[in-house]
């Protein structure tokens, strides 16, 4: 069965489109995470007794990995693998 070989120009064009799509995805993730496009409802346990009132710690506060590092890895590793 003969296989079709792609020319260098086709490979570079395909790679460029993949990088544009990946960059757009990263930009959208950044935009939605760090802007106020969608308001976030902060929830916690609230009552009238200040001894029992506790704020909700979001994933950024209780996470062992900072979100910026996580986004950099999620965006950088696939890009390196594609290249």
N, CA, C and O atoms as a Maestro MAE file, in Angstrom:
{
 s_m_m2io_version
 :::
 2.0.0
}

f_m_ct {
 s_m_title
 :::
 protein
 m_atom[332] {
  # First column is atom index #
  i_m_mmod_type
  r_m_x_coord
  r_m_y_coord
  r_m_z_coord
  i_m_residue_number
  s_m_chain_name
  s_m_pdb_residue_name
  s_m_pdb_atom_name
  i_m_atomic_number
  :::
  1 25 0.836 -1.158 0.000 1 A "UNK " " N  " 7
  2 3 0.000 0.000 0.000 1 A "UNK " " CA " 6
  3 2 0.899 1.246 0.000 1 A "UNK " " C  " 6
  4 15 1.676 1.433 0.937 1 A "UNK " " O  " 8
  5 25 0.813 2.073 -0.999 2 A "UNK " " N  " 7
  6 3 1.665 3.264 -1.060 2 A "UNK " " CA " 6
  7 2 1.203 4.321 -0.056 2 A "UNK " " C  " 6
  8 15 0.005 4.554 0.109 2 A "UNK " " O  " 8
  9 25 2.150 4.942 0.598 3 A "UNK " " N  " 7
  10 3 1.815 6.005 1.552 3 A "UNK " " CA " 6
  11 2 2.147 7.354 0.932 3 A "UNK " " C  " 6
  12 15 3.106 7.482 0.171 3 A "UNK " " O  " 8
  13 25 1.363 8.332 1.256 4 A "UNK " " N  " 7
  14 3 1.564 9.674 0.716 4 A "UNK " " CA " 6
  15 2 2.548 10.418 1.609 4 A "UNK " " C  " 6
  16 15 2.328 10.540 2.814 4 A "UNK " " O  " 8
  17 25 3.613 10.907 1.031 5 A "UNK " " N  " 7
  18 3 4.595 11.704 1.777 5 A "UNK " " CA " 6
  19 2 4.223 13.168 1.629 5 A "UNK " " C  " 6
  20 15 3.894 13.640 0.541 5 A "UNK " " O  " 8
  21 25 4.283 13.858 2.726 6 A "UNK " " N  " 7
  22 3 3.989 15.287 2.699 6 A "UNK " " CA " 6
  23 2 5.255 16.065 2.369 6 A "UNK " " C  " 6
  24 15 6.352 15.711 2.802 6 A "UNK " " O  " 8
  25 25 5.084 17.115 1.607 7 A "UNK " " N  " 7
  26 3 6.233 17.962 1.303 7 A "UNK " " CA " 6
  27 2 6.560 18.814 2.533 7 A "UNK " " C  " 6
  28 15 5.751 18.926 3.454 7 A "UNK " " O  " 8
  29 25 7.736 19.403 2.536 8 A "UNK " " N  " 7
  30 3 8.147 20.233 3.671 8 A "UNK " " CA " 6
  31 2 7.201 21.412 3.866 8 A "UNK " " C  " 6
  32 15 6.877 21.787 4.994 8 A "UNK " " O  " 8
  33 25 6.771 21.980 2.769 9 A "UNK " " N  " 7
  34 3 5.867 23.128 2.855 9 A "UNK " " CA " 6
  35 2 4.559 22.742 3.540 9 A "UNK " " C  " 6
  36 15 4.049 23.507 4.359 9 A "UNK " " O  " 8
  37 25 4.014 21.586 3.225 10 A "UNK " " N  " 7
  38 3 2.777 21.127 3.855 10 A "UNK " " CA " 6
  39 2 2.980 20.862 5.347 10 A "UNK " " C  " 6
  40 15 2.110 21.157 6.166 10 A "UNK " " O  " 8
  41 25 4.140 20.301 5.684 11 A "UNK " " N  " 7
  42 3 4.438 20.014 7.093 11 A "UNK " " CA " 6
  43 2 4.549 21.321 7.872 11 A "UNK " " C  " 6
  44 15 3.987 21.436 8.961 11 A "UNK " " O  " 8
  45 25 5.256 22.298 7.336 12 A "UNK " " N  " 7
  46 3 5.417 23.583 8.018 12 A "UNK " " CA " 6
  47 2 4.083 24.326 8.116 12 A "UNK " " C  " 6
  48 15 3.817 24.980 9.124 12 A "UNK " " O  " 8
  49 25 3.253 24.233 7.096 13 A "UNK " " N  " 7
  50 3 1.943 24.874 7.140 13 A "UNK " " CA " 6
  51 2 1.077 24.231 8.218 13 A "UNK " " C  " 6
  52 15 0.401 24.928 8.974 13 A "UNK " " O  " 8
  53 25 1.098 22.920 8.288 14 A "UNK " " N  " 7
  54 3 0.335 22.207 9.309 14 A "UNK " " CA " 6
  55 2 0.841 22.558 10.709 14 A "UNK " " C  " 6
  56 15 0.042 22.772 11.621 14 A "UNK " " O  " 8
  57 25 2.144 22.618 10.880 15 A "UNK " " N  " 7
  58 3 2.734 22.971 12.172 15 A "UNK " " CA " 6
  59 2 2.350 24.395 12.574 15 A "UNK " " C  " 6
  60 15 2.053 24.653 13.741 15 A "UNK " " O  " 8
  61 25 2.356 25.319 11.611 16 A "UNK " " N  " 7
  62 3 1.992 26.701 11.907 16 A "UNK " " CA " 6
  63 2 0.540 26.778 12.364 16 A "UNK " " C  " 6
  64 15 0.241 27.482 13.329 16 A "UNK " " O  " 8
  65 25 -0.365 26.076 11.697 17 A "UNK " " N  " 7
  66 3 -1.773 26.089 12.101 17 A "UNK " " CA " 6
  67 2 -1.955 25.488 13.488 17 A "UNK " " C  " 6
  68 15 -2.732 26.007 14.289 17 A "UNK " " O  " 8
  69 25 -1.254 24.408 13.777 18 A "UNK " " N  " 7
  70 3 -1.361 23.796 15.106 18 A "UNK " " CA " 6
  71 2 -0.876 24.748 16.185 18 A "UNK " " C  " 6
  72 15 -1.485 24.832 17.252 18 A "UNK " " O  " 8
  73 25 0.208 25.464 15.927 19 A "UNK " " N  " 7
  74 3 0.717 26.415 16.910 19 A "UNK " " CA " 6
  75 2 -0.236 27.596 17.100 19 A "UNK " " C  " 6
  76 15 -0.387 28.093 18.216 19 A "UNK " " O  " 8
  77 25 -0.876 28.045 16.028 20 A "UNK " " N  " 7
  78 3 -1.853 29.128 16.141 20 A "UNK " " CA " 6
  79 2 -3.043 28.678 16.986 20 A "UNK " " C  " 6
  80 15 -3.518 29.433 17.834 20 A "UNK " " O  " 8
  81 25 -3.522 27.471 16.766 21 A "UNK " " N  " 7
  82 3 -4.647 26.942 17.535 21 A "UNK " " CA " 6
  83 2 -4.258 26.785 19.004 21 A "UNK " " C  " 6
  84 15 -5.040 27.132 19.888 21 A "UNK " " O  " 8
  85 25 -3.065 26.269 19.273 22 A "UNK " " N  " 7
  86 3 -2.621 26.102 20.648 22 A "UNK " " CA " 6
  87 2 -2.445 27.456 21.339 22 A "UNK " " C  " 6
  88 15 -2.812 27.608 22.504 22 A "UNK " " O  " 8
  89 25 -1.892 28.431 20.634 23 A "UNK " " N  " 7
  90 3 -1.714 29.758 21.221 23 A "UNK " " CA " 6
  91 2 -3.068 30.393 21.528 23 A "UNK " " C  " 6
  92 15 -3.234 31.029 22.569 23 A "UNK " " O  " 8
  93 25 -4.024 30.225 20.636 24 A "UNK " " N  " 7
  94 3 -5.362 30.746 20.885 24 A "UNK " " CA " 6
  95 2 -6.023 30.099 22.085 24 A "UNK " " C  " 6
  96 15 -6.715 30.769 22.853 24 A "UNK " " O  " 8
  97 25 -5.818 28.815 22.252 25 A "UNK " " N  " 7
  98 3 -6.374 28.112 23.406 25 A "UNK " " CA " 6
  99 2 -5.759 28.615 24.699 25 A "UNK " " C  " 6
  100 15 -6.465 28.817 25.687 25 A "UNK " " O  " 8
  101 25 -4.453 28.817 24.702 26 A "UNK " " N  " 7
  102 3 -3.782 29.331 25.896 26 A "UNK " " CA " 6
  103 2 -4.249 30.745 26.197 26 A "UNK " " C  " 6
  104 15 -4.461 31.090 27.359 26 A "UNK " " O  " 8
  105 25 -4.413 31.569 25.167 27 A "UNK " " N  " 7
  106 3 -4.868 32.933 25.386 27 A "UNK " " CA " 6
  107 2 -6.291 32.961 25.941 27 A "UNK " " C  " 6
  108 15 -6.599 33.782 26.804 27 A "UNK " " O  " 8
  109 25 -7.156 32.078 25.459 28 A "UNK " " N  " 7
  110 3 -8.511 32.004 25.997 28 A "UNK " " CA " 6
  111 2 -8.506 31.555 27.449 28 A "UNK " " C  " 6
  112 15 -9.239 32.108 28.269 28 A "UNK " " O  " 8
  113 25 -7.692 30.562 27.777 29 A "UNK " " N  " 7
  114 3 -7.604 30.096 29.160 29 A "UNK " " CA " 6
  115 2 -7.118 31.213 30.069 29 A "UNK " " C  " 6
  116 15 -7.650 31.400 31.163 29 A "UNK " " O  " 8
  117 25 -6.117 31.950 29.629 30 A "UNK " " N  " 7
  118 3 -5.607 33.086 30.410 30 A "UNK " " CA " 6
  119 2 -6.681 34.148 30.564 30 A "UNK " " C  " 6
  120 15 -6.880 34.680 31.656 30 A "UNK " " O  " 8
  121 25 -7.367 34.457 29.486 31 A "UNK " " N  " 7
  122 3 -8.399 35.496 29.508 31 A "UNK " " CA " 6
  123 2 -9.511 35.137 30.486 31 A "UNK " " C  " 6
  124 15 -9.937 35.981 31.275 31 A "UNK " " O  " 8
  125 25 -9.983 33.902 30.443 32 A "UNK " " N  " 7
  126 3 -11.079 33.504 31.321 32 A "UNK " " CA " 6
  127 2 -10.639 33.361 32.771 32 A "UNK " " C  " 6
  128 15 -11.446 33.559 33.679 32 A "UNK " " O  " 8
  129 25 -9.387 33.024 33.005 33 A "UNK " " N  " 7
  130 3 -8.909 32.827 34.373 33 A "UNK " " CA " 6
  131 2 -8.608 34.149 35.067 33 A "UNK " " C  " 6
  132 15 -8.953 34.321 36.236 33 A "UNK " " O  " 8
  133 25 -7.981 35.072 34.381 34 A "UNK " " N  " 7
  134 3 -7.477 36.279 35.027 34 A "UNK " " CA " 6
  135 2 -8.268 37.551 34.716 34 A "UNK " " C  " 6
  136 15 -7.814 38.643 35.057 34 A "UNK " " O  " 8
  137 25 -9.409 37.446 34.094 35 A "UNK " " N  " 7
  138 3 -10.265 38.614 33.895 35 A "UNK " " CA " 6
  139 2 -11.612 38.349 34.553 35 A "UNK " " C  " 6
  140 15 -11.895 37.230 34.982 35 A "UNK " " O  " 8
  141 25 -12.428 39.374 34.629 36 A "UNK " " N  " 7
  142 3 -13.733 39.244 35.267 36 A "UNK " " CA " 6
  143 2 -14.839 39.018 34.254 36 A "UNK " " C  " 6
  144 15 -15.918 39.597 34.379 36 A "UNK " " O  " 8
  145 25 -14.592 38.193 33.260 37 A "UNK " " N  " 7
  146 3 -15.611 37.893 32.265 37 A "UNK " " CA " 6
  147 2 -16.789 37.177 32.907 37 A "UNK " " C  " 6
  148 15 -17.945 37.535 32.681 37 A "UNK " " O  " 8
  149 25 -16.486 36.158 33.714 38 A "UNK " " N  " 7
  150 3 -17.505 35.433 34.448 38 A "UNK " " CA " 6
  151 2 -17.240 35.640 35.931 38 A "UNK " " C  " 6
  152 15 -16.156 35.326 36.424 38 A "UNK " " O  " 8
  153 25 -18.224 36.165 36.637 39 A "UNK " " N  " 7
  154 3 -18.026 36.400 38.066 39 A "UNK " " CA " 6
  155 2 -18.057 35.077 38.818 39 A "UNK " " C  " 6
  156 15 -18.812 34.165 38.479 39 A "UNK " " O  " 8
  157 25 -17.231 34.996 39.831 40 A "UNK " " N  " 7
  158 3 -17.107 33.779 40.619 40 A "UNK " " CA " 6
  159 2 -17.834 33.978 41.935 40 A "UNK " " C  " 6
  160 15 -17.645 34.987 42.615 40 A "UNK " " O  " 8
  161 25 -18.653 33.027 42.284 41 A "UNK " " N  " 7
  162 3 -19.359 33.080 43.558 41 A "UNK " " CA " 6
  163 2 -18.490 32.412 44.613 41 A "UNK " " C  " 6
  164 15 -18.225 31.212 44.537 41 A "UNK " " O  " 8
  165 25 -18.051 33.183 45.592 42 A "UNK " " N  " 7
  166 3 -17.221 32.651 46.661 42 A "UNK " " CA " 6
  167 2 -18.149 32.078 47.717 42 A "UNK " " C  " 6
  168 15 -19.021 32.767 48.247 42 A "UNK " " O  " 8
  169 25 -17.941 30.802 48.008 43 A "UNK " " N  " 7
  170 3 -18.815 30.128 48.945 43 A "UNK " " CA " 6
  171 2 -18.007 29.642 50.137 43 A "UNK " " C  " 6
  172 15 -16.847 29.255 49.991 43 A "UNK " " O  " 8
  173 25 -18.594 29.661 51.268 44 A "UNK " " N  " 7
  174 3 -17.951 29.168 52.473 44 A "UNK " " CA " 6
  175 2 -19.014 28.820 53.490 44 A "UNK " " C  " 6
  176 15 -20.209 28.886 53.201 44 A "UNK " " O  " 8
  177 25 -18.588 28.456 54.659 45 A "UNK " " N  " 7
  178 3 -19.535 28.185 55.731 45 A "UNK " " CA " 6
  179 2 -19.674 29.453 56.543 45 A "UNK " " C  " 6
  180 15 -18.731 29.879 57.209 45 A "UNK " " O  " 8
  181 25 -20.846 30.057 56.489 46 A "UNK " " N  " 7
  182 3 -21.074 31.315 57.177 46 A "UNK " " CA " 6
  183 2 -22.228 31.145 58.168 46 A "UNK " " C  " 6
  184 15 -23.267 30.570 57.845 46 A "UNK " " O  " 8
  185 25 -22.024 31.643 59.339 47 A "UNK " " N  " 7
  186 3 -23.090 31.677 60.334 47 A "UNK " " CA " 6
  187 2 -22.884 32.915 61.194 47 A "UNK " " C  " 6
  188 15 -21.916 33.652 61.001 47 A "UNK " " O  " 8
  189 25 -23.777 33.146 62.131 48 A "UNK " " N  " 7
  190 3 -23.695 34.350 62.942 48 A "UNK " " CA " 6
  191 2 -22.684 34.243 64.077 48 A "UNK " " C  " 6
  192 15 -22.367 35.240 64.725 48 A "UNK " " O  " 8
  193 25 -22.186 33.057 64.314 49 A "UNK " " N  " 7
  194 3 -21.183 32.871 65.358 49 A "UNK " " CA " 6
  195 2 -19.805 32.972 64.704 49 A "UNK " " C  " 6
  196 15 -19.453 32.133 63.874 49 A "UNK " " O  " 8
  197 25 -19.028 33.985 65.067 50 A "UNK " " N  " 7
  198 3 -17.726 34.201 64.433 50 A "UNK " " CA " 6
  199 2 -16.730 33.093 64.745 50 A "UNK " " C  " 6
  200 15 -15.726 32.955 64.046 50 A "UNK " " O  " 8
  201 25 -16.987 32.310 65.771 51 A "UNK " " N  " 7
  202 3 -16.077 31.217 66.097 51 A "UNK " " CA " 6
  203 2 -16.138 30.102 65.042 51 A "UNK " " C  " 6
  204 15 -15.146 29.411 64.808 51 A "UNK " " O  " 8
  205 25 -17.310 29.933 64.406 52 A "UNK " " N  " 7
  206 3 -17.482 28.854 63.433 52 A "UNK " " CA " 6
  207 2 -17.423 29.319 61.982 52 A "UNK " " C  " 6
  208 15 -17.433 28.479 61.082 52 A "UNK " " O  " 8
  209 25 -17.363 30.582 61.728 53 A "UNK " " N  " 7
  210 3 -17.349 31.095 60.366 53 A "UNK " " CA " 6
  211 2 -15.988 30.831 59.729 53 A "UNK " " C  " 6
  212 15 -14.958 31.252 60.257 53 A "UNK " " O  " 8
  213 25 -15.986 30.147 58.615 54 A "UNK " " N  " 7
  214 3 -14.744 29.817 57.917 54 A "UNK " " CA " 6
  215 2 -14.896 30.193 56.444 54 A "UNK " " C  " 6
  216 15 -15.909 29.859 55.829 54 A "UNK " " O  " 8
  217 25 -13.910 30.880 55.867 55 A "UNK " " N  " 7
  218 3 -13.978 31.189 54.434 55 A "UNK " " CA " 6
  219 2 -13.619 29.957 53.610 55 A "UNK " " C  " 6
  220 15 -12.915 29.059 54.071 55 A "UNK " " O  " 8
  221 25 -14.118 29.943 52.391 56 A "UNK " " N  " 7
  222 3 -13.795 28.849 51.472 56 A "UNK " " CA " 6
  223 2 -12.430 29.119 50.856 56 A "UNK " " C  " 6
  224 15 -12.228 30.164 50.239 56 A "UNK " " O  " 8
  225 25 -11.500 28.200 51.013 57 A "UNK " " N  " 7
  226 3 -10.197 28.322 50.368 57 A "UNK " " CA " 6
  227 2 -10.304 27.720 48.979 57 A "UNK " " C  " 6
  228 15 -10.581 26.531 48.824 57 A "UNK " " O  " 8
  229 25 -10.086 28.541 47.985 58 A "UNK " " N  " 7
  230 3 -10.173 28.070 46.614 58 A "UNK " " CA " 6
  231 2 -8.999 27.185 46.258 58 A "UNK " " C  " 6
  232 15 -8.098 26.999 47.075 58 A "UNK " " O  " 8
  233 25 -8.990 26.634 45.053 59 A "UNK " " N  " 7
  234 3 -7.897 25.746 44.648 59 A "UNK " " CA " 6
  235 2 -6.552 26.452 44.597 59 A "UNK " " C  " 6
  236 15 -5.516 25.808 44.763 59 A "UNK " " O  " 8
  237 25 -6.543 27.782 44.367 60 A "UNK " " N  " 7
  238 3 -5.276 28.507 44.324 60 A "UNK " " CA " 6
  239 2 -4.634 28.581 45.700 60 A "UNK " " C  " 6
  240 15 -3.409 28.559 45.821 60 A "UNK " " O  " 8
  241 25 -5.459 28.671 46.738 61 A "UNK " " N  " 7
  242 3 -4.935 28.802 48.090 61 A "UNK " " CA " 6
  243 2 -4.494 27.471 48.684 61 A "UNK " " C  " 6
  244 15 -3.545 27.422 49.467 61 A "UNK " " O  " 8
  245 25 -5.178 26.394 48.316 62 A "UNK " " N  " 7
  246 3 -4.871 25.101 48.923 62 A "UNK " " CA " 6
  247 2 -4.029 24.199 48.018 62 A "UNK " " C  " 6
  248 15 -3.727 23.067 48.397 62 A "UNK " " O  " 8
  249 25 -3.648 24.673 46.843 63 A "UNK " " N  " 7
  250 3 -2.911 23.857 45.892 63 A "UNK " " CA " 6
  251 2 -1.413 23.871 46.196 63 A "UNK " " C  " 6
  252 15 -0.867 24.868 46.669 63 A "UNK " " O  " 8
  253 25 -0.763 22.744 45.912 64 A "UNK " " N  " 7
  254 3 0.684 22.661 46.088 64 A "UNK " " CA " 6
  255 2 1.426 23.241 44.885 64 A "UNK " " C  " 6
  256 15 2.596 23.608 45.000 64 A "UNK " " O  " 8
  257 25 0.761 23.327 43.736 65 A "UNK " " N  " 7
  258 3 1.374 23.844 42.509 65 A "UNK " " CA " 6
  259 2 0.713 25.174 42.166 65 A "UNK " " C  " 6
  260 15 -0.513 25.239 42.072 65 A "UNK " " O  " 8
  261 25 1.498 26.242 41.978 66 A "UNK " " N  " 7
  262 3 0.894 27.527 41.603 66 A "UNK " " CA " 6
  263 2 0.226 27.439 40.228 66 A "UNK " " C  " 6
  264 15 0.752 26.779 39.332 66 A "UNK " " O  " 8
  265 25 -0.924 28.094 40.049 67 A "UNK " " N  " 7
  266 3 -1.639 28.015 38.770 67 A "UNK " " CA " 6
  267 2 -0.813 28.500 37.582 67 A "UNK " " C  " 6
  268 15 -0.949 27.955 36.487 67 A "UNK " " O  " 8
  269 25 0.035 29.504 37.766 68 A "UNK " " N  " 7
  270 3 0.841 30.021 36.653 68 A "UNK " " CA " 6
  271 2 1.797 28.939 36.155 68 A "UNK " " C  " 6
  272 15 1.969 28.775 34.947 68 A "UNK " " O  " 8
  273 25 2.416 28.204 37.068 69 A "UNK " " N  " 7
  274 3 3.313 27.118 36.680 69 A "UNK " " CA " 6
  275 2 2.549 26.014 35.966 69 A "UNK " " C  " 6
  276 15 3.028 25.459 34.978 69 A "UNK " " O  " 8
  277 25 1.373 25.700 36.461 70 A "UNK " " N  " 7
  278 3 0.553 24.664 35.830 70 A "UNK " " CA " 6
  279 2 0.165 25.052 34.409 70 A "UNK " " C  " 6
  280 15 0.245 24.227 33.499 70 A "UNK " " O  " 8
  281 25 -0.256 26.307 34.208 71 A "UNK " " N  " 7
  282 3 -0.621 26.761 32.862 71 A "UNK " " CA " 6
  283 2 0.584 26.776 31.933 71 A "UNK " " C  " 6
  284 15 0.462 26.450 30.752 71 A "UNK " " O  " 8
  285 25 1.737 27.147 32.452 72 A "UNK " " N  " 7
  286 3 2.945 27.155 31.625 72 A "UNK " " CA " 6
  287 2 3.295 25.734 31.175 72 A "UNK " " C  " 6
  288 15 3.670 25.528 30.021 72 A "UNK " " O  " 8
  289 25 3.177 24.776 32.057 73 A "UNK " " N  " 7
  290 3 3.466 23.385 31.689 73 A "UNK " " CA " 6
  291 2 2.440 22.838 30.706 73 A "UNK " " C  " 6
  292 15 2.793 22.147 29.750 73 A "UNK " " O  " 8
  293 25 1.164 23.151 30.947 74 A "UNK " " N  " 7
  294 3 0.105 22.663 30.057 74 A "UNK " " CA " 6
  295 2 0.252 23.253 28.659 74 A "UNK " " C  " 6
  296 15 -0.054 22.584 27.671 74 A "UNK " " O  " 8
  297 25 0.714 24.487 28.564 75 A "UNK " " N  " 7
  298 3 0.896 25.112 27.257 75 A "UNK " " CA " 6
  299 2 2.235 24.749 26.637 75 A "UNK " " C  " 6
  300 15 2.331 24.605 25.419 75 A "UNK " " O  " 8
  301 25 3.277 24.598 27.460 76 A "UNK " " N  " 7
  302 3 4.619 24.397 26.930 76 A "UNK " " CA " 6
  303 2 4.924 22.971 26.491 76 A "UNK " " C  " 6
  304 15 5.562 22.770 25.458 76 A "UNK " " O  " 8
  305 25 4.488 21.994 27.248 77 A "UNK " " N  " 7
  306 3 4.819 20.606 26.899 77 A "UNK " " CA " 6
  307 2 4.219 20.163 25.566 77 A "UNK " " C  " 6
  308 15 4.942 19.589 24.752 77 A "UNK " " O  " 8
  309 25 2.923 20.402 25.302 78 A "UNK " " N  " 7
  310 3 2.412 20.018 23.986 78 A "UNK " " CA " 6
  311 2 3.093 20.759 22.836 78 A "UNK " " C  " 6
  312 15 3.309 20.191 21.766 78 A "UNK " " O  " 8
  313 25 3.429 22.025 23.062 79 A "UNK " " N  " 7
  314 3 4.122 22.785 22.016 79 A "UNK " " CA " 6
  315 2 5.474 22.163 21.700 79 A "UNK " " C  " 6
  316 15 5.830 22.018 20.530 79 A "UNK " " O  " 8
  317 25 6.222 21.798 22.718 80 A "UNK " " N  " 7
  318 3 7.516 21.141 22.486 80 A "UNK " " CA " 6
  319 2 7.342 19.781 21.813 80 A "UNK " " C  " 6
  320 15 8.146 19.404 20.960 80 A "UNK " " O  " 8
  321 25 6.310 19.051 22.185 81 A "UNK " " N  " 7
  322 3 6.085 17.750 21.558 81 A "UNK " " CA " 6
  323 2 5.710 17.874 20.088 81 A "UNK " " C  " 6
  324 15 6.119 17.052 19.268 81 A "UNK " " O  " 8
  325 25 4.927 18.907 19.754 82 A "UNK " " N  " 7
  326 3 4.545 19.100 18.355 82 A "UNK " " CA " 6
  327 2 5.739 19.515 17.526 82 A "UNK " " C  " 6
  328 15 5.904 19.065 16.392 82 A "UNK " " O  " 8
  329 25 6.580 20.379 18.092 83 A "UNK " " N  " 7
  330 3 7.777 20.835 17.354 83 A "UNK " " CA " 6
  331 2 8.743 19.689 17.227 83 A "UNK " " C  " 6
  332 15 9.815 19.847 16.643 83 A "UNK " " O  " 8
  :::
 }
 m_bond[331] {
  # First column is bond index #
  i_m_from
  i_m_to
  i_m_order
  :::
  1 1 2 1
  2 2 3 1
  3 3 4 2
  4 3 5 1
  5 5 6 1
  6 6 7 1
  7 7 8 2
  8 7 9 1
  9 9 10 1
  10 10 11 1
  11 11 12 2
  12 11 13 1
  13 13 14 1
  14 14 15 1
  15 15 16 2
  16 15 17 1
  17 17 18 1
  18 18 19 1
  19 19 20 2
  20 19 21 1
  21 21 22 1
  22 22 23 1
  23 23 24 2
  24 23 25 1
  25 25 26 1
  26 26 27 1
  27 27 28 2
  28 27 29 1
  29 29 30 1
  30 30 31 1
  31 31 32 2
  32 31 33 1
  33 33 34 1
  34 34 35 1
  35 35 36 2
  36 35 37 1
  37 37 38 1
  38 38 39 1
  39 39 40 2
  40 39 41 1
  41 41 42 1
  42 42 43 1
  43 43 44 2
  44 43 45 1
  45 45 46 1
  46 46 47 1
  47 47 48 2
  48 47 49 1
  49 49 50 1
  50 50 51 1
  51 51 52 2
  52 51 53 1
  53 53 54 1
  54 54 55 1
  55 55 56 2
  56 55 57 1
  57 57 58 1
  58 58 59 1
  59 59 60 2
  60 59 61 1
  61 61 62 1
  62 62 63 1
  63 63 64 2
  64 63 65 1
  65 65 66 1
  66 66 67 1
  67 67 68 2
  68 67 69 1
  69 69 70 1
  70 70 71 1
  71 71 72 2
  72 71 73 1
  73 73 74 1
  74 74 75 1
  75 75 76 2
  76 75 77 1
  77 77 78 1
  78 78 79 1
  79 79 80 2
  80 79 81 1
  81 81 82 1
  82 82 83 1
  83 83 84 2
  84 83 85 1
  85 85 86 1
  86 86 87 1
  87 87 88 2
  88 87 89 1
  89 89 90 1
  90 90 91 1
  91 91 92 2
  92 91 93 1
  93 93 94 1
  94 94 95 1
  95 95 96 2
  96 95 97 1
  97 97 98 1
  98 98 99 1
  99 99 100 2
  100 99 101 1
  101 101 102 1
  102 102 103 1
  103 103 104 2
  104 103 105 1
  105 105 106 1
  106 106 107 1
  107 107 108 2
  108 107 109 1
  109 109 110 1
  110 110 111 1
  111 111 112 2
  112 111 113 1
  113 113 114 1
  114 114 115 1
  115 115 116 2
  116 115 117 1
  117 117 118 1
  118 118 119 1
  119 119 120 2
  120 119 121 1
  121 121 122 1
  122 122 123 1
  123 123 124 2
  124 123 125 1
  125 125 126 1
  126 126 127 1
  127 127 128 2
  128 127 129 1
  129 129 130 1
  130 130 131 1
  131 131 132 2
  132 131 133 1
  133 133 134 1
  134 134 135 1
  135 135 136 2
  136 135 137 1
  137 137 138 1
  138 138 139 1
  139 139 140 2
  140 139 141 1
  141 141 142 1
  142 142 143 1
  143 143 144 2
  144 143 145 1
  145 145 146 1
  146 146 147 1
  147 147 148 2
  148 147 149 1
  149 149 150 1
  150 150 151 1
  151 151 152 2
  152 151 153 1
  153 153 154 1
  154 154 155 1
  155 155 156 2
  156 155 157 1
  157 157 158 1
  158 158 159 1
  159 159 160 2
  160 159 161 1
  161 161 162 1
  162 162 163 1
  163 163 164 2
  164 163 165 1
  165 165 166 1
  166 166 167 1
  167 167 168 2
  168 167 169 1
  169 169 170 1
  170 170 171 1
  171 171 172 2
  172 171 173 1
  173 173 174 1
  174 174 175 1
  175 175 176 2
  176 175 177 1
  177 177 178 1
  178 178 179 1
  179 179 180 2
  180 179 181 1
  181 181 182 1
  182 182 183 1
  183 183 184 2
  184 183 185 1
  185 185 186 1
  186 186 187 1
  187 187 188 2
  188 187 189 1
  189 189 190 1
  190 190 191 1
  191 191 192 2
  192 191 193 1
  193 193 194 1
  194 194 195 1
  195 195 196 2
  196 195 197 1
  197 197 198 1
  198 198 199 1
  199 199 200 2
  200 199 201 1
  201 201 202 1
  202 202 203 1
  203 203 204 2
  204 203 205 1
  205 205 206 1
  206 206 207 1
  207 207 208 2
  208 207 209 1
  209 209 210 1
  210 210 211 1
  211 211 212 2
  212 211 213 1
  213 213 214 1
  214 214 215 1
  215 215 216 2
  216 215 217 1
  217 217 218 1
  218 218 219 1
  219 219 220 2
  220 219 221 1
  221 221 222 1
  222 222 223 1
  223 223 224 2
  224 223 225 1
  225 225 226 1
  226 226 227 1
  227 227 228 2
  228 227 229 1
  229 229 230 1
  230 230 231 1
  231 231 232 2
  232 231 233 1
  233 233 234 1
  234 234 235 1
  235 235 236 2
  236 235 237 1
  237 237 238 1
  238 238 239 1
  239 239 240 2
  240 239 241 1
  241 241 242 1
  242 242 243 1
  243 243 244 2
  244 243 245 1
  245 245 246 1
  246 246 247 1
  247 247 248 2
  248 247 249 1
  249 249 250 1
  250 250 251 1
  251 251 252 2
  252 251 253 1
  253 253 254 1
  254 254 255 1
  255 255 256 2
  256 255 257 1
  257 257 258 1
  258 258 259 1
  259 259 260 2
  260 259 261 1
  261 261 262 1
  262 262 263 1
  263 263 264 2
  264 263 265 1
  265 265 266 1
  266 266 267 1
  267 267 268 2
  268 267 269 1
  269 269 270 1
  270 270 271 1
  271 271 272 2
  272 271 273 1
  273 273 274 1
  274 274 275 1
  275 275 276 2
  276 275 277 1
  277 277 278 1
  278 278 279 1
  279 279 280 2
  280 279 281 1
  281 281 282 1
  282 282 283 1
  283 283 284 2
  284 283 285 1
  285 285 286 1
  286 286 287 1
  287 287 288 2
  288 287 289 1
  289 289 290 1
  290 290 291 1
  291 291 292 2
  292 291 293 1
  293 293 294 1
  294 294 295 1
  295 295 296 2
  296 295 297 1
  297 297 298 1
  298 298 299 1
  299 299 300 2
  300 299 301 1
  301 301 302 1
  302 302 303 1
  303 303 304 2
  304 303 305 1
  305 305 306 1
  306 306 307 1
  307 307 308 2
  308 307 309 1
  309 309 310 1
  310 310 311 1
  311 311 312 2
  312 311 313 1
  313 313 314 1
  314 314 315 1
  315 315 316 2
  316 315 317 1
  317 317 318 1
  318 318 319 1
  319 319 320 2
  320 319 321 1
  321 321 322 1
  322 322 323 1
  323 323 324 2
  324 323 325 1
  325 325 326 1
  326 326 327 1
  327 327 328 2
  328 327 329 1
  329 329 330 1
  330 330 331 1
  331 331 332 2
  :::
 }
}
